[in-house]
């Protein structure tokens, strides 16, 4: 995995098509989850609802925090280390397997695991794109489209229209797609793509129950929209596959869904930390609203981000998250923005420190909750020291 390079990207489908032409595409139902924000949460809600209905469910998400095994789960359990290695060797022994990029390798390993275990449903979260994302090589029974926003502009394009056009490419000819709330420019691209390939585009509508009357497994007012999209999509999928959707099972699925790093509240030595992977302006705005809805005012923030993020659009939102200090730790990540530079951009309340451990030490005297956000890779540095919080 290290040799392949975590951040090496070459957005084409040629290698994946070669691999799966040699291997043979698996004959199992796939739901593909594409978008900018909420992909992981929506995928998790959907997988949890399916599992609550008795379906053996495979879930592929990214990135991981500590081990790449976190990305592939079957009925919420990671593969054993032994099985993971067996499948990795199977990938390498298939023609073209040794040419795959990091994400392509992980995607292929996940699908081999789901095929081996004969899952009833595979929920596949896309990486950063749509048209040329490795997950798009599989023909899905349904494509879910979470809110599309500005992110990865250097790769997908400088405007929302460019980004949405790329993600709309995940809608397959003659396929079925379900979208949540979108900005107008993004919705136009989804509608145009669906019309061009004769696909059916459905719109998830607000449902008063059970979402509004359920204690969702993931905290935050923004999770309501993710849960609604997942539930609406599940109901359409179930109706089309002869599955009776049961309200009690729907509620159980929503209540038991768990994904670390999504406004996750943990306690360490008597101090409350809130861990959230918000990493762009849209996600930070949602996080701010979610904190306000829970009447939480962080006493301090620990923030870091990757170099390719549009930091200018995020600065005001970062400052507004707390009236206290903002600690900016250096991350052990080749794509991380320099901590000193970032602290300078944030302003007078920001202090650069050399590690996550030192940031936590600096917050030791803060009595209010401490918010950790800005990058899932920043959270990974926390979970490396505290892996016990990776499971419910």
C-alpha positions as CSV (number, residue, x, y, z in Angstrom):
1,X,0.0,0.0,0.0
2,X,2.8,2.4,0.8
3,X,4.5,1.7,-2.5
4,X,1.3,2.6,-4.4
5,X,1.1,6.0,-2.7
6,X,-2.0,7.0,-0.7
7,X,-2.4,10.2,-2.7
8,X,-1.4,9.0,-6.1
9,X,-4.3,9.6,-8.4
10,X,-4.8,9.0,-12.1
11,X,-8.5,9.5,-12.9
12,X,-9.2,7.0,-15.7
13,X,-11.1,3.8,-15.6
14,X,-8.7,1.9,-18.0
15,X,-6.9,0.0,-15.2
16,X,-10.1,-0.9,-13.4
17,X,-11.8,-2.1,-16.6
18,X,-8.7,-4.2,-17.5
19,X,-8.7,-5.8,-14.1
20,X,-12.4,-6.6,-14.0
21,X,-12.5,-7.8,-17.6
22,X,-9.9,-10.3,-16.5
23,X,-11.6,-11.1,-13.3
24,X,-15.3,-10.9,-14.3
25,X,-17.6,-8.4,-12.7
26,X,-19.4,-9.8,-9.6
27,X,-23.1,-10.5,-9.9
28,X,-24.3,-8.7,-6.8
29,X,-26.4,-5.6,-6.2
30,X,-24.5,-2.4,-5.8
31,X,-25.7,1.0,-4.5
32,X,-23.2,3.7,-5.5
33,X,-23.0,6.8,-3.2
34,X,-21.5,9.9,-4.9
35,X,-21.2,13.5,-3.9
36,X,-19.1,16.0,-1.9
37,X,-20.5,16.1,1.6
38,X,-22.2,13.4,3.6
39,X,-21.2,10.4,1.4
40,X,-19.8,8.4,4.3
41,X,-22.7,9.1,6.7
42,X,-25.3,8.4,4.0
43,X,-23.6,5.2,3.1
44,X,-23.5,4.2,6.7
45,X,-27.2,5.0,7.3
46,X,-28.1,3.0,4.2
47,X,-26.0,0.0,5.1
48,X,-27.4,0.0,8.7
49,X,-31.0,0.1,7.5
50,X,-30.3,-2.8,5.0
51,X,-28.7,-4.8,7.8
52,X,-31.6,-4.2,10.1
53,X,-33.8,-5.8,7.5
54,X,-31.7,-8.9,7.5
55,X,-29.6,-8.3,4.4
56,X,-25.9,-9.3,4.6
57,X,-24.5,-5.9,3.7
58,X,-21.0,-4.9,2.5
59,X,-19.9,-1.3,3.1
60,X,-16.9,0.4,1.4
61,X,-16.0,3.8,2.7
62,X,-12.9,6.0,2.6
63,X,-10.5,7.2,3.8
64,X,-9.4,5.1,6.8
65,X,-8.0,6.4,10.1
66,X,-5.6,3.8,11.3
67,X,-5.8,0.7,9.2
68,X,-6.9,0.2,5.5
69,X,-9.0,-2.7,6.9
70,X,-11.5,-0.1,8.2
71,X,-12.6,0.7,4.6
72,X,-14.2,-2.7,4.0
73,X,-16.9,-4.0,6.4
74,X,-19.4,-6.8,6.1
75,X,-22.3,-6.4,8.6
76,X,-20.2,-3.7,10.3
77,X,-17.2,-6.1,10.9
78,X,-13.8,-5.5,9.4
79,X,-12.1,-8.3,7.6
80,X,-9.6,-10.2,9.6
81,X,-6.0,-9.4,8.8
82,X,-5.5,-12.9,7.3
83,X,-8.5,-12.5,4.9
84,X,-7.4,-9.0,3.9
85,X,-4.0,-10.3,2.9
86,X,-5.5,-13.2,1.0
87,X,-7.7,-10.8,-1.0
88,X,-4.8,-8.5,-1.5
89,X,-2.8,-11.3,-3.0
90,X,-5.8,-12.3,-5.1
91,X,-5.8,-8.7,-6.5
92,X,-2.1,-8.9,-7.3
93,X,-2.4,-12.3,-9.0
94,X,-5.1,-11.1,-11.4
95,X,-3.9,-9.6,-14.7
96,X,-3.6,-5.8,-14.2
97,X,-3.8,-6.0,-10.4
98,X,-0.2,-4.8,-10.0
99,X,-1.0,-1.7,-12.1
100,X,-3.8,-0.4,-9.9
101,X,-3.5,2.8,-7.9
102,X,-4.0,2.8,-4.1
103,X,-7.7,3.6,-4.3
104,X,-8.3,1.2,-7.2
105,X,-6.6,-1.5,-5.2
106,X,-8.8,-0.9,-2.2
107,X,-11.9,-0.7,-4.3
108,X,-11.1,-4.0,-6.0
109,X,-10.2,-5.7,-2.8
110,X,-13.5,-4.6,-1.3
111,X,-15.6,-6.0,-4.2
112,X,-13.7,-9.3,-4.0
113,X,-14.5,-9.5,-0.3
114,X,-18.2,-8.8,-1.0
115,X,-18.3,-11.4,-3.8
116,X,-16.5,-14.0,-1.6
117,X,-19.0,-13.4,1.3
118,X,-22.0,-13.3,-1.1
119,X,-23.4,-10.2,0.4
120,X,-27.0,-9.3,-0.4
121,X,-26.1,-5.7,-1.0
122,X,-22.8,-3.8,-1.5
123,X,-22.8,-0.1,-0.6
124,X,-19.9,1.6,-2.4
125,X,-18.9,5.1,-1.5
126,X,-17.1,7.0,-4.3
127,X,-13.7,8.6,-3.7
128,X,-13.5,12.2,-4.9
129,X,-15.1,12.1,-8.3
130,X,-17.8,10.3,-10.3
131,X,-17.1,9.8,-14.0
132,X,-13.6,8.3,-13.5
133,X,-13.8,7.2,-9.9
134,X,-12.7,3.6,-9.4
135,X,-16.1,2.7,-7.9
136,X,-17.8,3.7,-11.2
137,X,-16.7,0.6,-13.0
138,X,-19.5,-1.4,-11.4
139,X,-23.0,-1.0,-12.8
140,X,-25.1,-0.1,-9.8
141,X,-28.7,-0.9,-9.1
142,X,-29.0,2.7,-7.8
143,X,-26.8,5.8,-7.6
144,X,-27.2,8.1,-4.6
145,X,-26.2,11.7,-5.0
146,X,-25.4,13.6,-1.8
147,X,-25.0,17.4,-1.8
148,X,-22.4,18.5,-4.3
149,X,-20.2,21.4,-3.4
150,X,-16.8,23.0,-4.0
151,X,-14.0,20.6,-3.2
152,X,-11.0,19.1,-5.0
153,X,-11.2,22.0,-7.5
154,X,-7.7,21.4,-8.8
155,X,-8.7,17.9,-9.9
156,X,-12.4,18.1,-10.8
157,X,-12.6,21.7,-12.1
158,X,-12.8,25.3,-10.8
159,X,-16.5,25.7,-10.7
160,X,-19.5,24.0,-9.2
161,X,-20.7,23.2,-12.7
162,X,-17.4,21.4,-13.5
163,X,-17.5,19.4,-10.3
164,X,-21.2,18.5,-10.6
165,X,-20.7,17.4,-14.3
166,X,-17.9,15.0,-13.2
167,X,-20.0,13.5,-10.4
168,X,-23.1,13.3,-12.7
169,X,-21.1,10.9,-14.8
170,X,-21.8,8.3,-12.1
171,X,-25.4,8.1,-13.4
172,X,-25.3,5.1,-15.7
173,X,-27.3,4.7,-19.0
174,X,-30.8,3.5,-18.3
175,X,-30.0,3.6,-14.6
176,X,-31.8,4.8,-11.5
177,X,-30.4,7.8,-9.4
178,X,-31.7,9.4,-6.3
179,X,-30.6,12.9,-5.2
180,X,-30.8,14.9,-2.1
181,X,-31.0,18.7,-2.0
182,X,-28.6,20.3,-4.5
183,X,-27.6,23.8,-5.5
184,X,-29.2,24.9,-8.8
185,X,-26.0,24.6,-10.9
186,X,-25.4,21.1,-9.6
187,X,-29.0,20.0,-10.1
188,X,-28.9,21.2,-13.8
189,X,-25.9,18.9,-14.4
190,X,-27.6,15.9,-12.8
191,X,-30.8,16.5,-14.8
192,X,-28.9,16.9,-18.1
193,X,-26.9,13.7,-17.5
194,X,-30.0,11.7,-16.6
195,X,-31.8,13.0,-19.7
196,X,-28.8,12.3,-22.0
197,X,-28.4,8.7,-20.9
198,X,-32.1,7.9,-20.4
199,X,-31.7,7.4,-16.7
200,X,-34.4,7.9,-14.1
201,X,-33.6,10.7,-11.6
202,X,-35.6,10.7,-8.4
203,X,-35.7,13.3,-5.7
204,X,-35.6,12.4,-2.0
205,X,-38.4,14.2,-0.3
206,X,-38.7,15.1,3.4
207,X,-40.4,12.4,5.4
208,X,-41.9,13.3,8.8
209,X,-41.3,9.8,10.1
210,X,-39.3,8.0,11.3
211,X,-36.4,10.4,10.8
212,X,-37.8,13.3,12.7
213,X,-38.8,11.1,15.7
214,X,-35.6,9.0,15.8
215,X,-32.4,9.5,17.8
216,X,-30.0,9.1,15.0
217,X,-26.9,7.1,15.5
218,X,-24.8,10.0,14.4
219,X,-25.1,13.4,16.1
220,X,-25.8,16.7,14.3
221,X,-28.8,18.4,12.6
222,X,-27.1,17.9,9.2
223,X,-27.3,14.1,9.7
224,X,-31.1,14.4,9.3
225,X,-30.7,15.2,5.6
226,X,-28.2,12.3,5.2
227,X,-30.6,9.9,7.0
228,X,-33.6,11.1,4.8
229,X,-31.7,10.4,1.6
230,X,-30.6,7.0,2.8
231,X,-34.1,6.1,4.0
232,X,-35.8,7.3,0.8
233,X,-33.3,5.4,-1.3
234,X,-33.7,2.3,0.7
235,X,-37.4,2.4,0.3
236,X,-37.1,2.7,-3.5
237,X,-34.5,0.0,-3.6
238,X,-36.6,-2.4,-1.4
239,X,-39.7,-1.8,-3.5
240,X,-37.9,-2.6,-6.7
241,X,-36.4,-5.8,-5.2
242,X,-39.3,-7.4,-3.5
243,X,-38.2,-6.5,0.0
244,X,-40.8,-5.3,2.5
245,X,-39.5,-2.3,4.4
246,X,-40.5,-2.4,8.0
247,X,-40.8,0.8,10.0
248,X,-39.3,-0.8,13.1
249,X,-36.3,-2.0,11.2
250,X,-35.9,1.4,9.5
251,X,-35.8,3.0,12.9
252,X,-33.4,0.5,14.3
253,X,-31.1,1.0,11.3
254,X,-31.1,4.8,11.8
255,X,-30.5,4.5,15.5
256,X,-27.7,2.0,15.3
257,X,-25.7,3.6,12.5
258,X,-22.2,4.5,13.5
259,X,-19.3,6.2,11.7
260,X,-16.4,7.6,13.7
261,X,-15.4,11.3,13.2
262,X,-18.8,12.6,12.4
263,X,-19.5,15.0,15.3
264,X,-18.4,12.2,17.5
265,X,-18.3,13.1,21.2
266,X,-15.7,11.3,23.3
267,X,-14.3,11.8,26.9
268,X,-10.6,11.7,27.7
269,X,-9.4,12.4,31.2
270,X,-12.5,14.2,32.1
271,X,-12.4,16.4,29.0
272,X,-15.0,16.3,26.2
273,X,-13.8,16.3,22.6
274,X,-16.0,16.6,19.5
275,X,-14.4,14.9,16.5
276,X,-15.7,15.9,13.1
277,X,-14.2,15.5,9.6
278,X,-15.6,18.8,8.2
279,X,-13.0,19.8,5.6
280,X,-14.6,22.4,3.3
281,X,-16.7,25.6,3.8
282,X,-20.0,23.7,3.3
283,X,-19.2,21.1,5.8
284,X,-17.9,23.7,8.3
285,X,-21.2,25.7,8.0
286,X,-23.2,22.5,8.6
287,X,-21.0,21.7,11.6
288,X,-21.5,25.2,13.0
289,X,-25.3,24.8,12.7
290,X,-25.2,21.4,14.3
291,X,-23.2,22.7,17.3
292,X,-25.7,25.6,17.7
293,X,-28.6,23.2,17.6
294,X,-27.0,21.2,20.4
295,X,-26.2,24.4,22.3
296,X,-22.5,23.5,22.2
297,X,-20.0,26.4,22.3
298,X,-16.5,24.9,21.9
299,X,-13.9,26.4,24.3
300,X,-11.2,25.8,21.8
301,X,-10.7,24.3,18.3
302,X,-7.9,22.1,17.0
303,X,-7.8,22.6,13.2
304,X,-5.6,21.5,10.3
305,X,-6.3,20.9,6.7
306,X,-4.7,19.7,3.4
307,X,-2.9,22.0,1.1
308,X,-5.4,21.7,-1.7
309,X,-8.3,23.0,0.3
310,X,-9.8,26.5,-0.5
311,X,-8.7,27.9,2.8
312,X,-9.8,31.5,2.0
313,X,-13.5,30.3,1.8
314,X,-13.1,28.6,5.2
315,X,-11.3,31.2,7.3
316,X,-14.4,33.1,8.6
317,X,-16.1,29.8,9.5
318,X,-13.1,28.5,11.3
319,X,-12.9,31.7,13.4
320,X,-16.6,31.6,14.2
321,X,-16.5,28.1,15.7
322,X,-15.1,29.3,19.0
323,X,-14.3,32.4,21.0
324,X,-11.3,30.7,22.4
325,X,-7.9,29.7,21.0
326,X,-7.5,27.7,17.8
327,X,-4.6,25.3,17.8
328,X,-3.1,24.3,14.5
329,X,-1.0,21.1,14.7
330,X,1.5,19.9,12.1
331,X,0.2,16.7,10.5
332,X,2.4,13.8,9.4
333,X,1.0,14.0,5.9
334,X,2.7,15.0,2.6
335,X,-0.3,17.0,1.5
336,X,-0.8,19.0,4.8
337,X,-0.8,22.8,4.7
338,X,2.1,24.2,6.8
339,X,0.8,24.8,10.4
340,X,2.6,28.1,10.8
341,X,1.2,29.4,7.5
342,X,-2.3,28.2,8.3
343,X,-2.2,29.8,11.8
344,X,-1.1,33.1,10.3
345,X,-4.0,33.0,7.9
346,X,-6.5,32.2,10.6
347,X,-5.3,35.1,12.8
348,X,-4.4,36.3,16.2
349,X,-6.2,33.5,18.2
350,X,-4.5,30.7,16.2
351,X,-1.4,29.0,17.5
352,X,0.8,26.6,15.6
353,X,1.9,23.5,17.5
354,X,4.1,20.6,16.3
355,X,1.6,17.7,16.9
356,X,-1.9,16.6,17.8
357,X,-0.6,15.5,21.2
358,X,0.7,19.0,21.9
359,X,-2.6,20.5,20.8
360,X,-4.5,18.3,23.2
361,X,-2.1,19.2,26.0
362,X,-2.6,22.9,25.2
363,X,-6.4,22.4,25.6
364,X,-6.1,20.6,28.9
365,X,-7.3,23.5,31.0
366,X,-10.3,24.3,28.7
367,X,-13.5,23.4,30.6
368,X,-15.9,23.5,27.6
369,X,-15.8,20.9,24.8
370,X,-12.8,21.0,22.4
371,X,-13.7,20.7,18.7
372,X,-11.3,18.8,16.5
373,X,-12.0,19.3,12.8
374,X,-10.6,20.3,9.3
375,X,-9.5,17.0,7.9
376,X,-10.1,13.3,8.3
377,X,-6.4,12.9,8.3
378,X,-6.1,15.1,11.4
379,X,-8.6,12.8,13.1
380,X,-6.5,9.9,12.0
381,X,-3.6,11.3,14.1
382,X,-6.0,11.3,17.1
383,X,-7.3,7.8,16.5
384,X,-3.8,6.4,16.1
385,X,-3.3,7.2,19.8
386,X,-6.9,6.4,20.8
387,X,-8.1,3.5,18.6
388,X,-10.8,2.6,21.1
389,X,-13.0,5.4,19.7
390,X,-13.1,3.9,16.3
391,X,-15.9,1.5,17.3
392,X,-19.3,2.3,19.0
